[in-house]
Amino acid sequence: MYFGVPLSEDVIETFRSIEKNTRREVSNKNPTTINNPGEKEVIRTTGGGAFAGMVTGCLLGLTFGPVGVLVGGILGALAGNQIEYESKRMERERRRKRMGNLK
């Protein structure tokens, strides 16, 4: 039974195989580039920077009316996300340098 709905064994087995394959694919992906230095490292942002930038951009755009709020919010969100991304990238570089000095 899934979510209170009776299912046949074939459907249950299909769900289990999909779940198993998904877990295998996720576990095979290495977010770091230790083994392959040419591979680009994935940096994920939380969205906090984009939100703060959007609010700031909207407030600055208030002087230009509704269009200013819209444009300011979009540009602020883009800028805030980029600032957060660069901050995380620099933190990873600092961490990597510290780990290199420990060896």
N, C-alpha and C positions, 0 to 999 in steps of 0.2 A: 504494500500500500504506500503510495506517495501522495502526501497532502490529502489523505483521507479518500483517495480514489483507488479502487482496486485495479491493478494492471496485470496483464499476462506476463508469463515468465520471459517471453521474447522481448517485450518492451523493457522490462527490468534489466535484462542482460545487455540490451543496447545502451541503456543509460549508464550502466556500470562500465562498459567498454569506452564510451565517450569520456566519462570521468577519468578513467585510467589513462587514456591517450592524452587528455588535456594536461593532467598532472605531469606526465612524462615530458611533454613539450615544454612546459613551463620550467621544469627542473633542469632541462638541457640548455636553457638559455643562460649564458653567463653575463651578468650586467657589467662586470669588470673586464678590462682588456689585458689582464696579466699574461695570458697565453698567446694573445695575438695583438701585439702593440700597434699594428696598422689599422685595427678596427676602431671605429669611433665609439666612445663611451656614451651611454645613454644617461642623460640627466633629466630627472623629472621634477617639475615645480609643483608646489602645493596649491597655487592659485591665490595665495594671500597677497603676493606682490601685485598681481593683476587687479585684485579687488581694491587694494589701497590706491593703486594708480588710477583706477576708474573713478573712485570717489573724489580723489584730488582733482582729476581732470574735469569732472562734472562741476565741482565747485569753482574752478577757474573759468570754466566755460559759461557760468551763469551770467557773466557780464555781456555775453553775446547772444543771449536768448536761447530758445529751445534748440536751434541748430548748433549753437556753441556748446550746449550741454551734451548733445549727442556726439559731436566731433571730439570734444574734450574727453568724454568718457572713453571713447574708443582709443584715442591716442594715449590716454593715461593708462589704460589697461595694457596696451602693447608695451609701453615703456616700463611699467611696473613688473610685468612678466619677464622682460629682458633683464632688468636689474636683479630680480631674484635668481634667474638662470645664471648670470655672470657671478653672483655671489656664491652660489653652490659650486660652480666650476672652480673658482679660485680657492674655496675651502678644500675641495678634493685635491687640487694641486699642492696646497700647503701640507695636507695630510700625507700625500704621496712622497713629498720631499722629506718630511719627518721620518717616515718609514724607511726611506732610502738611507738616511743618516744613521739609523739604528743598526743597519746590517754591517 
